[in-house]
Amino acid sequence: MIPYISPVVRDGITRMPGVKVQVHEDERLGCGICVRDGVCFVKAIFVVGGKSRISQELCKGCGRCVEACRQLAIELSVEDSAFFEKSVRRIEPLVDVKSE
């Protein structure tokens, strides 16, 4: 189950530069899981003509839809690895960011 995000928290979330969420073209099954139950808290995902679509302008890049997608049709990618590495170094003293 994906946790609820309050409007106060939601409104403070900004998209990290270089993060992209997309639906695989050949797998846009449009089952609707990602648009139900508050998965996409900014309502950036739509099902049109039986196919899922993501508005890149609205999307915050949080990845909640990726976690919810039972079809594994949605992917989150980091397009700017340098920004990502810099961000990890910035937060490393505050949280445990070790990878396995």
PAZAPA-4460 file (N, C-alpha, C; in steps of 0.05 Angstrom, whole numbers, plus 32768, in hexadecimal, padded with zeros to 4 digits):
% residues 100
    n_x    n_y    n_z   ca_x   ca_y   ca_z    c_x    c_y    c_z   seq   type   mol
   8011   7FE8   8000   8000   8000   8000   8012   8019   8000     1      M     A
   800B   802C   7FEF   801A   8044   7FED   800E   8059   8001     2      I     A
   801F   8065   8011   8015   8077   8026   8008   8091   801B     3      P     A
   7FF5   809B   802A   7FE7   80B4   8023   7FFB   80CB   8027     4      Y     A
   7FF9   80DF   8015   8009   80F7   8017   7FF6   810E   801B     5      I     A
   7FFA   811C   8031   7FE8   8133   8037   7FEE   814A   8023     6      S     A
   7FD9   815B   801F   7FDD   8172   800D   7FF4   8184   8015     7      P     A
   7FF9   8187   802F   800F   8198   8038   802A   818D   802F     8      V     A
   802E   8173   8031   8046   8166   8028   8047   8166   8009     9      V     A
   8031   815F   7FFD   802F   815D   7FDF   8038   8178   7FD3    10      R     A
   802D   818E   7FDD   8033   81A8   7FD1   8050   81B1   7FD5    11      D     A
   805F   81A4   7FE7   807B   81AB   7FEB   808E   819A   7FDB    12      G     A
   8084   8186   7FCD   8095   8174   7FBD   809B   8180   7FA2    13      I     A
   80B5   8180   7F9C   80BE   818A   7F81   80CC   8173   7F73    14      T     A
   80CC   8174   7F5A   80D9   815F   7F4A   80F7   8162   7F4A    15      R     A
   8105   814D   7F4F   8122   814E   7F4E   812B   8150   7F30    16      M     A
   813C   8163   7F29   8145   8164   7F0D   8152   814A   7F04    17      P     A
   814C   8143   7EEB   8158   812B   7EE0   8149   8111   7EE5    18      G     A
   8132   8112   7EF3   8122   80FB   7EF8   810B   80FA   7EE4    19      V     A
   8107   80E3   7ED8   80F1   80E0   7EC4   80E1   80C7   7ECA    20      K     A
   80C7   80C9   7ECA   80B5   80B3   7ECD   80A7   80AF   7EB3    21      V     A
   80A7   8097   7EA8   809A   8092   7E8F   808D   8077   7E8E    22      Q     A
   8079   8075   7E7C   806C   805C   7E77   8079   8050   7E5F    23      V     A
   8080   8036   7E60   808B   8029   7E49   8077   8029   7E33    24      H     A
   807E   8032   7E1B   806C   8035   7E04   805D   801B   7DFE    25      E     A
   806B   8005   7DFF   805E   7FEB   7DF7   804F   7FDE   7E0E    26      D     A
   804F   7FEB   7E26   8042   7FDF   7E3D   802E   7FF2   7E4A    27      E     A
   8024   8005   7E3B   8010   8018   7E46   7FF5   800A   7E49    28      R     A
   7FF2   7FF9   7E5C   7FDB   7FE8   7E5E   7FC2   7FF7   7E69    29      L     A
   7FC7   800D   7E77   7FB1   801D   7E80   7F9E   800F   7E94    30      G     A
   7FA9   7FFF   7EA6   7F98   7FF1   7EB9   7F8C   8004   7ECD    31      C     A
   7F99   801B   7ED2   7F8E   802F   7EE3   7F97   802E   7F00    32      G     A
   7FA7   801B   7F08   7FB0   8019   7F24   7FBE   8034   7F2B    33      I     A
   7FCE   803F   7F19   7FDE   8056   7F1F   7FCD   8070   7F23    34      C     A
   7FB4   8070   7F19   7FA3   8087   7F1C   7F8F   8085   7F33    35      V     A
   7F8E   806D   7F3F   7F7B   8068   7F55   7F88   806A   7F70    36      R     A
   7F78   806D   7F84   7F80   806B   7FA0   7F97   807F   7FA8    37      D     A
   7F99   8095   7F9B   7FAC   80A9   7FA2   7FC9   80A2   7F9C    38      G     A
   7FCD   8090   7F8A   7FE9   8088   7F83   7FF7   80A1   7F78    39      V     A
   7FEC   80AD   7F64   7FF8   80C6   7F59   7FEA   80DD   7F67    40      C     A
   7FF7   80E8   7F7B   7FEB   80FD   7F8B   7FE9   8118   7F7D    41      F     A
   7FF6   811B   7F66   7FF4   8134   7F57   7FE3   8130   7F3E    42      V     A
   7FD8   8118   7F3A   7FC6   8111   7F24   7FD4   8116   7F09    43      K     A
   7FED   810D   7F07   7FFC   8110   7EEE   7FF9   80F9   7EDB    44      A     A
   7FEA   80E4   7EE3   7FE6   80CC   7ED2   7FC9   80CB   7EC9    45      I     A
   7FC6   80C5   7EB0   7FAB   80C3   7EA4   7FAA   80A9   7E94    46      F     A
   7F92   809D   7E92   7F8E   8087   7E80   7F7C   8091   7E69    47      V     A
   7F87   8091   7E51   7F79   809B   7E3A   7F79   8086   7E24    48      V     A
   7F62   807E   7E1C   7F5F   806A   7E07   7F6C   804F   7E0F    49      G     A
   7F6A   8049   7E29   7F75   802F   7E33   7F93   8030   7E37    50      G     A
   7FA0   8047   7E34   7FBD   8049   7E37   7FC3   805E   7E4D    51      K     A
   7FD7   8057   7E5E   7FE0   806A   7E73   7FF2   807F   7E67    52      S     A
   7FEE   8097   7E71   7FFF   80AE   7E69   8007   80BE   7E82    53      R     A
   8020   80C8   7E81   802A   80D8   7E98   8030   80F4   7E8E    54      I     A
   8025   8108   7E9C   802B   8124   7E96   8045   812B   7EA3    55      S     A
   805A   812F   7E93   8074   8136   7E9E   8074   8151   7EAC    56      Q     A
   8062   8163   7EA4   8060   817D   7EB1   8055   817B   7ECE    57      E     A
   8042   8168   7ED2   8037   8165   7EED   8046   8151   7EFF    58      L     A
   8053   813E   7EF3   8060   8128   7F01   8076   8133   7F14    59      C     A
   8077   8129   7F2C   808B   8131   7F40   80A3   811E   7F40    60      K     A
   80A1   8108   7F32   80B7   80F4   7F31   80BA   80E5   7F4A    61      G     A
   80A5   80E1   7F5A   80A7   80D3   7F73   80AA   80B5   7F71    62      C     A
   809F   80AA   7F5B   80A1   808D   7F57   808B   807C   7F63    63      G     A
   8077   8089   7F6F   8061   807A   7F7B   8053   8069   7F66    64      R     A
   8050   8073   7F4E   8042   8064   7F39   8053   804C   7F31    65      C     A
   806D   804F   7F32   807F   8039   7F2B   807A   8022   7F3F    66      V     A
   8079   8028   7F58   8074   8014   7F6D   8059   8007   7F6A    67      E     A
   8045   8017   7F62   8029   800C   7F61   8024   7FFC   7F47    68      A     A
   8033   8000   7F32   802D   7FF4   7F18   8032   7FD5   7F19    69      C     A
   801D   7FC6   7F18   801F   7FA9   7F18   8029   7F9E   7EFD    70      R     A
   8027   7FAE   7EE8   802F   7FA6   7ECE   804D   7FAB   7EC9    71      Q     A
   805A   7FB9   7EDB   8076   7FC2   7ED9   807A   7FD2   7EBF    72      L     A
   8066   7FE3   7EB9   8066   7FF3   7EA0   8070   800F   7EA4    73      A     A
   8075   8017   7EBD   807E   8033   7EC3   809A   8031   7ECE    74      I     A
   80AA   8044   7EC5   80C7   8044   7ECC   80CF   8060   7ED5    75      E     A
   80DF   8061   7EEA   80EC   8079   7EF3   8109   8078   7EEB    76      L     A
   8113   808C   7EDE   812F   808D   7ED7   813C   80A7   7EDF    77      S     A
   8155   80A6   7EE3   8165   80BD   7EEA   8175   80C4   7ED2    78      V     A
   816F   80DB   7EC6   817C   80E3   7EAD   8196   80F3   7EB2    79      E     A
   8199   80FD   7ECA   81B1   810D   7ED1   81BF   8100   7EE9    80      D     A
   81D0   80EC   7EE4   81DC   80DE   7EFA   81EE   80F0   7F0B    81      S     A
   81FA   8104   7F00   820B   8117   7F0F   81FA   8125   7F24    82      A     A
   81E3   812E   7F1D   81D1   813B   7F30   81C9   8128   7F46    83      F     A
   81C3   810F   7F3F   81BB   80FB   7F52   81D2   80F6   7F66    84      F     A
   81EA   80F2   7F5C   8201   80EC   7F6D   8206   8104   7F80    85      E     A
   8204   811C   7F76   8207   8134   7F87   81F2   8135   7F9D    86      K     A
   81D9   812E   7F96   81C4   812E   7FA9   81C9   8119   7FBF    87      S     A
   81D2   8102   7FB7   81D8   80ED   7FCB   81EE   80F6   7FDE    88      V     A
   8203   8102   7FD3   8218   810C   7FE5   820E   8122   7FF8    89      R     A
   81FB   8132   7FEF   81F0   8147   8000   81DF   813C   8017    90      R     A
   81D0   8126   8012   81BF   811C   8028   81CC   8105   8037    91      I     A
   81E2   80FB   802E   81F0   80E4   803B   81F5   80E8   8058    92      E     A
   81FD   8100   8061   8202   8104   807E   81E8   8102   808F    93      P     A
   81D1   8105   8082   81B8   8106   8090   81A9   80EC   8091    94      L     A
   81AD   80DB   807D   819E   80C1   807C   81B1   80AB   8072    95      V     A
   81A9   8092   8077   81B9   807C   806E   81B2   8076   8051    96      D     A
   81C4   807C   803E   81BF   8078   8021   81D0   8061   8015    97      V     A
   81D9   804F   8026   81E9   8039   801C   81D8   8027   800A    98      K     A
   81E5   801E   7FF5   81D7   800B   7FE3   81E2   7FEF   7FE7    99      S     A
   81D2   7FDC   7FE0   81DA   7FC0   7FE4   81E4   7FB5   7FCB   100      E     A
***
